[in-house]
Amino acid sequence: MAGCQTNKYVPDNEYLLSKVKIDLDQKDLDKTILKSYMKQKPNTRILGFWKFHLGLYNLSSQKRENNWLKRIGEAPVIYDPFLTQKTKLEFERFMHNKGYYNAEVKDSTVLKKNRSAEVHYYITAHQPYTIRLYQTDVKDDSMRALMKGPDKESLIKPNSLFDSDLLGSESQRLLRKFQNEGFYKSTKNILYFEADTAKSDHGVDLKLIVERGHLGDTTDIDPKNNHERYTFRNFYYQNERDLQSALFAEGAVEDTVRNDTLRLGHHYFIYKKNKRLRTDLLINANHLDDKKFYSAALVERTYNEFFALRLFKLVNIRFVETAQKDSLGYPMLDCYIQLTPGMPQSYSASIEGTNSLGNIGVAGNLGYQHKNLFRGGEIFDLQFLAATQRQSYGVGDSATTFNSVETGVDARITIPKFIAPFLRTKFFEYSTPQTFFNISYNYQQRPDYTRTIARSAFGYQWKSSEYVTKRINLVDINLVKMFALDSAFLSRIENLYIKSSYIDHSITAFNYSYTYSTQTQKKSGYLMLKYNIETAGNMLYLINKSLANSKNLSEGGTIKQYQILNTPFAQYLKFDLEFRKAWMDGYYNSLVVRAFGGGAFAYGNSDQIPFERKFFSGGANGIRAWPIRTLGPGSYQQNPNEFPNQSGDVKLEANAEYRFKLAGPLEGALFADMGNIWSIKDNRPGTEFDFGSFYKEIAVGSGLGVRYDFSYVILRLDLAFKMHDPSRIEGQRWIAPNDYLRKGNVNFVFGIGYPF
């Protein structure tokens, strides 16, 4: 409501800039880029119309300058004719940079009675200048060899627009290419373009010129000297540098005299007392020695490798020219890698209260981490879990309260190199892979059963490019043993598909994960694509079949199965695909969408997917209008007294969330979720996936939420409403808005971090 008083802080005879519109007749140009050239923009809007932050500012007192509402709000943008003309000039400059040298930019301003102003820009592009001919003239003999033949990576193509921004990008690309091939001292002033427009109407003959080398240590061009390619003489590792000296590069050379030094070839390791790190760890992280010549790309990769070890607060790489040349006459550099160590060990403890559908409990975690266990950058993580919960079953006077207990331990070690017996490979060219080993044990005592879960895993994780991360679990073994099953519980699940989940079983799986993500810690738009594939039991099945072993019916089982260690093993194929996309509209608004699809199919030695490998929905990161594991499968209507543990073999889900800044660290969100899970083999009505009718069983929910950003963690509270409930009778599944707040149709969700 405060947003209605938009003119409270607008001075007399001034106007509030309410709208800016751009008309551009050239569809190939992006108008969103033009907006970044505007010298004056209207106040921020939420949902495209609500000037919330201006409203906060208007709520502030006119008598106090330092009012907190003014600090968190946004002052009104007062229309300024001078800034309008500056914006017009910026638009003209932008059009010229894109090759439209005859473009016309006009403006008009409408001043309204409500003391608001609307500015309209009209841009007529006219005929652009295009590149008719493109040539290169490399005057430097050393660099000419790199430019021989057609350059398929060139950004400049004949008949393309004469785009100044593109010329700048091409100049940077070539400079980077030279720097990656040993030209350590090459700078951007050696490359420039000459353009001739006299030979053709709106055509440009373009020539790229690469000048010769510098004159000594100055930036002046020497027409007689060629650029020189640099190699390395020595590498010096200083892994006990304090933060200040590393930042200012003090005493780099002197350390070799003051401290102890260990030499391996042309690698020197400088230390004060004890060698905290093994020499092979530092050599493997240093990729500058991977090729003969200096490379800027390998400098970046070396930085990334050292930071990925998580052992150092600061990494500083310096190069010092020597007066020596190698046997082939190339000048040589000395490289100093200065490393400021971080804390190698840490402890963590947490305690939390839990409320799972009215079942109150408490859980605690105790963790220990060592980042350099064997002095080779090995990260050792040890976690202990203990939890207890009071659970109630039954109705009326027959209700009984039991205690539920869970304890567990999880140990994991991550080694920063590729470990594979009898295998040597140079497959990992972008980054060094991590080899991980994991072992865990979990004990669960419930009112109706006792279960132990033992797991061990071995695999690798690595980055194959800046945005791509891959992970392989070569071995992923789970062993589930059931004890003390309650007879009443067994009778309740006798005819349910989940019965197979409460018998002894094992999983021997192989899984692969691929993630492409442009997301960074900065708040900006991003794209993420991730898929996982997992298969289990195939090798064990082939071995048993080839040996003609007999199948056995396990206790509580429904089919005969091959067994290992007297326990039937699962055989299945599972895959899923997830897509996320985020758009940022300035600092205040963003839109994020997500789509997920997955399926799991049991075959051979199994007739059902193991319960722990099935899909589920609902909860803080799914369809938020439903509590976790209460949605589906399909149109199945759950008994109110049935324990909420719904799972399925097929999952489809889509989400959209509009996020906006409210005040300070407080954020708001509007969201919509849709999806469901289905089974493939199930004896319950409405649970199985059917291509002809599954769309009728899509659950739809929406709501609003608030988030508080602590910078290191985000706390989230969402209020979600059911809109389309597939468990209802067909024809009555859409819920009327006046019923959204009825019990069972609304769900509060508390979460940590964004839902996606």
N, C-alpha and C positions, 0 to 999 in steps of 0.2 A: 504493500500500500504506500510505503514511503516513496517508491519509485514514481508515483504520480506527481510528486512535487519536484519536477525536474529542473525548474528555474529558480529554486531557492537561492543558489549561490551564483546565479548568472547576473553580472552587473547590469545596471540600467543601460539601455541603448546598445546592448550586446545580444548575441544570439548563441544558443546551444547548437553545436554541430550534431544533428540527429541522424543524418544519412549521407553516405557517399556512394555514388553509382558510377560504374565504368562501362561504357559502350565501346566495344572493339570489333571492327569488321573482319579481322583476320583470326579465324578459328584455330589456326595452328599454334598461336601463341597462348600461353597460360596466363589468365587474368589474375590468378592467385599470386603469381610472381610480381605482377604490377603493384599489388597491394603493399608489398614490402617497400616500395619506393615512395609511398605516400608520406608526406611530411605532417599530416594531421589526420587522425582517424577518430571516428565517433567512439563514445564510451562503450565499454565491453557489454555484450548482451549474452544472457543465458537463454538457451533454446531459441536463439535468433530474435527475441523480442523483449526479454526482461532485463532491464538495466539494474540488476541487483546491487552491484557495487556502487553505482551512483546513488542509489537509494540509501545505502548505508551512510555515505558521505552526507547526504542531505538530512539525515537524522541527527547529525552532530550539532553541537551548540555553536551559534554564531559569535558568542562572547569569548569562547576559548579557542585559541589557535592550535594547541597541541592536544586536541580531543582524540581519544583512542578510536572513535568511529571514523575520524578523518584519516587516521593512519592505516586502518584496514580497508577503508572504502576507496573510491576513485573520484577524484575531483572532476567537475564538469569540463568537457572540452569546449572551449569558446571558439566560435568560428573566427578565423583569421584570414582575410583576403590575401595577405602577403604569402602565407604558407600555401594557399591554394595555387598561387602563381609559381611558387617553388616546386610544388608537386607537378604542375604542368610541364616545367622544364625537365624534371626528372623523368617523366614519361617520354618526353621527346628524346632524351639521352638514351633511355632504354631501347626505344624503337631504332635509333641509329645503331646501337650496339648489336642489334639483331639483324642489321642489313637493310632496314627500311629508312633510308636517308631522306626520302621525300614524304615521310609521314607527317600528318597534320594532327595537332592536339588542340581541341577547343574545350572551353568550360562554360558552365552556366550555374548560377546560384539562385535558389528560390528562398526568400526570407518570408517566413510565415507569421501569422498574427500571434501564435502562441510563443513567439520569440525563439523559434527553432529555425535552423538553416539546413537546406539540402543542396549538396554540390553534385553536379553531373559532369563527367568528363566524356567527350566524344573523340575517339581516336580513329582516324582514317589512315590505313597503312600505305596504300598505293603500291606501285610495283617495287619489289625489293631488288637489291644488288645480289648477284650470285657469282660463285667462283667458276670462271670459264676455264682457267688453266692453273695448275698447281705444280711448282717445281721446288727443288731444294738445291742450295749452293753451300756445300760444306767445305770451307776453306782449310779446316784443320785436317792434316793428313791422318792423324791417329783416329779421329772420329769418323772419317769418311768410310773406313772399312765396315763400321757398324750400320751405315746407311745404304749399303749396296742392295740393289734389287728392290722390288715393290714392298712397301711397308703396309702389311695387312692390318696392323693395329692403329694406323693413322686415323685421327678423328676428322680429318679434312678430306672431303670427297668432291670431285668435279660436279658442278651443277647444284651444289648445296648452297645455303644462304651464306653470305659474307658476314658471319657472326663473330664479333670481337671476343665475346666470352669463350667461344669455341677455339679461337686462335690462342687465347691464354691457356686453356686446358691442354691444347696440343703442345704448347711451349713447355708447360710443366711436365707433361708426359715424356717428352724427349730429354729434358734435363734429368728426370728421374732415371731414364734409360742409361744415360751417360754415367750418372753417379753409381748405378748398379754394376757398371762394367769397369770400375776402377778409377774413374776420373774424379778423384776426391776433391779437387779444388775448383771444379766447374761450377759456375753460378749463372743465374738467369740472364745476366747482361751479355752473355755470349750469343744468345739467340734473339733474332728479331725478324719481323716480316716486312716486305716491301710489296705494296699494292699499286697496280696500274689500271686505271679505269678509262684510259683514253682510247683503247683499241676496240671497245665494244660498248654498245648501249646497255647500261645496267649490268655489264659483265666485268669481272675483275680478274686480271692476271696476277696471281699471288706467288710470291717467292719467299721461301724460308732461308735465311742466311745464318750459318753457324760460323762464328769468328774463331780466330786462332787463340792461342793460350795467353795467359797474363804475363805481364812484365814483372818478374820477381814476386814480391809480396803485395804489390799494388793491384788495383782493379783495372788498370790501364791495359789495353790490348796491344800485344806485341805482334806485328804482322809476320815476324820471322819464326817465332816460337810455336811449336805444337803443344797441345795439352799433354800431360803426362799421366800415365796409369800407375797407381800406387799399389804396392804389395806390403806385406807385414814382415817386420823383423822379429819382434818379441811381443808377448802378451804378459801383462803383469796383473795378478789378481790380489786385491787388497780387501780381505773379507772381515776386517775388524775396524773399519773406518768409522769414526764418530760422525754424527749427523752434520755438524757444522763444517768440518773439513771436507766431507764428501760433497756438500752443496757448493762450496767455494773452491774445490779442487786444490786444497792446500797440501803441500808436501808430497805430491804424487811420486816424484822421482826420489826424494830424500828417504822415503820409507824403505827403499831397497838397501839403504846403508844402515839405518837405525835398527831395523828389525831382522829377524831370521828369514831366510829365503830358501825355498826348495825349488830346484830346477828340474823340469822334465822336457827335454828338447828345447823348444823356444817358448815354453810356458814357465813363468816364474810365479811362485806362490809365496806371498809375503804375510807373515804372522808374527804376533808378539810373544805368545807363550805356547799355546797348544793349537794344533790344527783342528778347528771345529768342523771342517767339512772335508770330505774326501776329494782328492784331486780330480778323479774321473767325473765327479758330479759337475764341477766347474768347467772342465774341458767340454763335456757333452752339452752344457747349456750355452757355450760360446760357439755360435755358428759363423763367426767372422773368418774362421779358418777353413770353412767348407770349400771355398774356391780360392784360386790363386790371388785374385785382385780384391781390392776394397769394394764393398757393396753397401749402399744405404739401406737396401731391403734387408740384408742380413744384420745390419745394426738394429733395426726395429725388431727383427725376430729374436735377436739375442736379449734385448730388453724384455720382451714378452716372456722368454723362457726363464729368465732369472726371477721375474715377478711371479710367474706361475708356481715357482717352488714354495712361495709363501714363507720364505725364511728372512726376507730383507725388508726393512722399512724404506730404504732408498737404494736405487741403483744408478750409478753415474759412469758413463763410458766416455773416455777422452782419448784423443789421438795427438801424438806429438811427432812432427817431422824429424827424421834423422838426416844426417849428412851422407848416409851410405846408399849405395845402389846394389841390387842383387846381381846374380851372375849374368842376367840378360839385359842389364842396364836400366831396370825400372827403379825409381826412387822408393824408399821404404818408410813405413810408419811404425811407431811403437804404440801399442794400445794399452791403456790403463783402465781396468774394470774395478771400480771402487764400490764396495758393498757394505751397507750399514745394517748390521744384524737386528732382527726383531726378537721377541720373546719366544724361545723354543718350546716352552711348556705352558699349558693353561688348564684350568679346571672350571667346571660349570655345574650349577645345581639349580633345579627349578621344582616348583610344586604348583599344582593346579587343581582346581575343583572341577568336577564333571557332572553334567546333568543330561543323561541319555533317556529322553522320553519319561522323565519323572524319576529315574533311578539315580540317586545321588551318590557321588563317590569322590575319592581323592586320589591323585597320582603324583608321583615324584620321579625325577630323573637326576642322575649323577653322572657327570662326564669327565673324562680326562683325555688330553690330546698332547702328543709329542710330535713336533714337526721335523725332528732330525734324529730319529731313533738310533740308527747305525752310522751316523755322520755322512749319510748319502742322500739326505733330503727325504727320507722315508717318513710319511705321516702316519702315525698310529693313533687311532681313535678307539676309545673304550667307553661304552655306555651301559649304565645299569638302570633298570626300570622296576618300579614297584607300584602297584595300584590295588585299590580295594573299592568295592561298590556294593551297595545294598540293593538287591533286586526283589521285586514283588511279582508274584504270579497268582493267577486265579481271580475270582470275583467274589464279592460279598464276604460272608463269614469264613469262606474257605481260603481266603488270601493268606499267603505265608510269605514271610520275609526271610531271605537268605543272604549270606555274605558271599561275595565273589572276589577272588584273589587272582592277581596276575603278577608274575615276576619274570624278569628276562635279563639277558646280557648279550651285548653285541660288540664284537671286536672286528676291526677293519684296519688293514695296512695298505697304503698306497705308495708305490715305488715309482719315482720319476724316470723310468726307462722301460724299454721293451724287453720283457723276459719271456723267452720261448726256447725250450730245449731243442737243440739240433736245428735251429732256424736262424738265419741271418738275413735281414731285409733292409732295403733303403726305401721302403714303401712310404714311410712317414717323413715326407719332405718339408711340410709346413711347420710342424711342431713335434716335439718328442712325446711319445705316448706315455700314459700312466698305466702301470700294471697294478691291479688291485686284487686283494684276497679278503674274503669276508666270511666270518663264521658267527652264528648266533644260536641262542637257545631260549625258548619261551615256554613258560609253564602257566597254564590257565586252569583254575578250579572254579567251576560254575555249579549252580544248584542241580543241574541235570546231567553234567558230564565233567570229566577231567581230561585235559588234552595237553600234549607236549608237541612243540614244533621245533625241529632242528633244521638249520639251513647252512649251507656252505656255497660260496660262489668264487669264481675266478674269471678274470677277463681284462679288457683293455678299454681305455678311453683316450681320444686324441682329437685335435682340431686339424682338419684337412685344408681349411682356408680361413679367412678372417671371420666368416659368418657360419661355417659348418662345423658341427661337432658330431662325432660318431662314437658309438659304444657297442662293444661286443662282450657278452657273457658266454664264454666257451663252455663253462660248467656252472650250472645253477641247480643245486640239489635241495629239495625239501622233503623231509620225512615227518609225517603226521601220525601220531599214535593216540588212540582213544582209550580212556579208562573210566570205570565206574559210571557207565551210562545209566540214567534213571529210567526205569521201566515205563513210568507214566509219560516221560518225554518221548521215548521210542514209539509208544502207541500214538502220540499226537502227530508224529511225522511219518508214520508207517506208509501212508499212501501219497506222500509228497515227494517231489523231485529232489528236495534237499537231503533226503535220507542218505544218499551216496556220499554226502559231504561229511557225515559223522561216522565214518568207518576208517580203519587204518588205510593210508595210501601214501605213495611217494611220487615226487615229480622230479624228473631229470630232464632239464630244459636247456635249450640253446636259444638266446634271443639277441636281436640286433636292433639298435636305435639310431635314427638319423635326425638331426635337428639343424634347420637353417633358421637363423635368427639375426635380425639387424637391431635388436633391442639393446640399449645401453643403459647405464645408470642415469643418464640425462633424460629429462622428460621430453621426448620427441616422438614423432610417428615411427612406427616400426612394422615389420612383417615377420611372422614366424610360421614355419611349416615343419611339422614333426610327424614321423611315422615309426611304429614299432612292429616287429614281427617276432613271434615266438613259436617254437615247436618243441614237443616233448615226447619221449618214449619210443621214437622210431628205431634207434639203434638197438635198444633193449628188446624190442619186439622182433626185429630181424634175427638177433642172436638166439632168442628162445625158439623162434620158428625153425631156424636152420639146425638147431640141436634137437628138434622134435621134442621139446619139453612139454609136459602136460599142463593144462590149465586147471586152476583150482577155484572153488567158490569160497571166498573169504567170509569170515564171520560178519553177518549182517549184510552181506553183498547180495546182488540180484543177478549177476552174470558171472560166468567163469572167466578168469583172467590169468595171464602169466604173472608170476610174482618174482620179486627179488628181495632176499633177506626175509622171506615169509610175508612180504607186504606187496599187494598189487600196485603196479605203477600206472600212471596216467599217460594217455597218448592223445594228443590234440594239436591243432593249429590255431593260433590266435594272431590277429593283426588289428591295428587301429591307425587312424590318420587324424591329425588335428591341424587346424588352420586358424591363425589369429592375424588381425590387421588393426592398426591404430592410426587415427588421424588427429593431428593437433591443430587447433584453431587459436593461434596466439598462446599466451601463457595460461589463460583461464579455462579453456574448454577443450575437451577431447572426446572422441567417439571410438570405442573399441568393439569389434565384433569377433566372434569365435564360432567355429563349426567343428564338430567331432563326429566321427563314425568308426565303428569297430565291430568285429565279429569273431566268434570262437566256435570251432567245430571239433567235436570228439569223434574218434574213429578207432578202429583196431582194438586195442585192449581196454577201451573205455566207452561207456555209453553216455557219460555226462562229463562236463568240464568240472575240474575240482573247484570247490566253493571259493577258495582264495584267489582263483584266476578268473572268476566271472566278473561281469560288469554290474555296476549299481548306479543309481541316480539319486537326486535330491541332495539336500545339505548345502553347506556354505559355498561349494565350488561347482554346483550342478544346477538343477531346477530348484531355485531357492524357496518356492512356495510350498515345497514338500520337505519334511524332515528327512534326514539321510536314511536311505534304504527302505523308504516307505512307498516309493512310486513304482508302479508296474508289478510284474511284467505285463505289458499290453493293457487290456481292460480288466485285469484281474481285480476283484474286490476282496480286500483282505478282511479276515475276521477280526473284530476289535480286540479279542483276547489273544490273537496270534502275535508272537514276538516279531517285531519289525525287522526283517532280515531279507528283504527282497533282492534278488539278483537275476541276471539273465545272460544270454549268449550273444545278443545283438544290442547295440546301443547307438542311437542317433541323438544328437544334441546340437542346439544352436543358441547363442546368447548375443545380446547387444547391450551395451552400457554407455550412457552419456554421462561424463564426469565434468564437474565444474567446481571452481574455487568458490568458497563462501567467504571466510574471513580468516586471515592468518593461515595456520596449519589445518583449518577445518575445511573439508571438501564435501560436496554433495554428489548424488548420483541418481539417475533414473535408469531402470533396466527392464528388460524383457527376456524371459527364458522359455525355451520350448524343447521338447524331446521326450524320450521314453526308452525303456529297455524291453526286450522280448526274449522268449525262450525258443529253442529249436525243437527240443524233445521235452514235453511236459504234459502231464495228465490233468492239469487244472484248466478250467474253461477260460478262454480269452487270453491266454498267455503266449501262444505261439505266433511267430512272425508270419504275416501273410502279405505278399506284394500287393494284393488287390484291396486290402483294407487297413494296412498299418497307419496310413495317414489320418484315419479317423480316431486313432488312439494316441495321437500326439498331445501331450500335456502342455498347457500354456500357463505361464505365470508372469506377473510383473510386479513392480514395486519401486520403492525409493530407499535410499540409504545415506548414511553419513560416514565419513572417514576422518580420522585424526592422524596427521602425518607427524611422527616423531623423528623424521629424517632417517633413522636406522630401522624403524619398523612402523607399519601402518595398522592401526586398529580399526575395525570395520563393524558397523551395525546396519543390517538390512531388514526392512519390513516388506514381506512379499505376500501377494494375494493370488489365490487360485482363480484362473479365468476359464480354463477348459480342463475338466477333470475326466479322464478316460474311464475311471472306475464306475462312473455313473451310468445309468441306463442310456442307451443310444437315443438321441433326440433331446436329452435333458442334461447334456454335458457342459454346455455353456452356462456359466454362473452369472446371474444378474448383478450389476454393480452394487445394488443395495444389500446384497448378501456377502460382499467381500469380507466384511468384518465379523461374520458369524464364526463361531468356534469350528475349527476344522478347515476353514478356508483362508486363514491368515497364519503366517509363520514368521517368528523373529529369528534372525540368524546373526550370530556373533562370529567374526573371523579375524584372522591376522593376515595382512597383505591383501592385495587386490584378488578378486575371484579368478581372474585370468588376465 
